[in-house]
Amino acid sequence: MGSTSRVGSSSYDYSFKVLLIGDSAVGKSSLLLSFISNSNSIHHLSPTIGVDFKIKFFTVGSKRLKLTVWDTVKNFPFTTSVFYLLRTLL
């Protein structure tokens, strides 16, 4: 579900958080960058180490939406720590 916030000049009506998780080298980061930058020309990316995230704002109708997408790998050596961190952030 979304949440509502009005913080300073960067206000939004709803906030959505998405977690991408999966095997290494399947294209999660490429998909994320392609979506955030509205581009299909993604160059070679170095592997994600730990966690990365991107934020994008949308306007749908009269509502302003904030989308935060977290990118992580399933095989990260400290998976338990990463999930604990993400659970507290999300």
N, C-alpha and C positions, 0 to 999 in steps of 0.2 A: 504494500500500500504506500501511498505517497504521504508526505508531511508538508505542512504549510509553514513558511517562514518569511519574515520581512526583516532583513538585516541591512541597515544602511541604504546605500543607493543600489546595491545588487539584490533586489528583492525577487522572489519567485513565489508562485502559488502552491506548487507541488514539487517535492523532491523524491526521486526514485534512485535506488542504489541496486546495482547489478554486479554479481560476482561471476567472472569467467574462470573456470577451472577445468583442467584436462591434461592430457599427456603432453609431453614436450614436442615441439616442432610440428604442431598440427595447424598453426595459423591463427591462434587466438589474438596475439599482438597485432598481426597484420589486419585482421578483421576489425579490431578496435580502432587502429589508426585510420583505416579506410573509412569507417563510419564517422569518426570524430572530425576528420579533415575533409570529408566529402570528396575524396580523391580515390582513384583506382590505381595510381602509380606509386606503390609502396616499394621502396628499395630494400635491399637486404637488411634485415634487422638482426641485431645481436640478441641472443637468448635472454629472456626475462629471468632475472635472478631475484628470487623472493617475490615482491609484490610491486606492481605499478598501477597507477590509476589515471584516468582522464575524466574531465568534466565538460559537459556540453549543455547549453541552454537552448530551449525551444520555445516557440510561442504557438499554441494551438487554440484557435478561436481567440478568446480574450484572456486565456490563462498562460502564465509563464511557467515553464517546467525546467527543473534542473535534473540532469541525468549524470550520476557518478558511476563509472564503470571501473571495477577493480579487476586487474589481470594478474593471475598467479599460476604457478605450475603445481601439479599434483605431486611431483617427485622431489620437491624442495626438501633438503635434509632436515629442516626444522619445521616440518609441516604443522605440528601441534602448536608451536609458538605463533606461526603465521595465522592459523585459524583463530587462536585466542585473540590476537591483535585485531583481525578483521571483525570478529564478533563484537569487540568493544567499540570499534569504529562504526560498524553498520548498525 
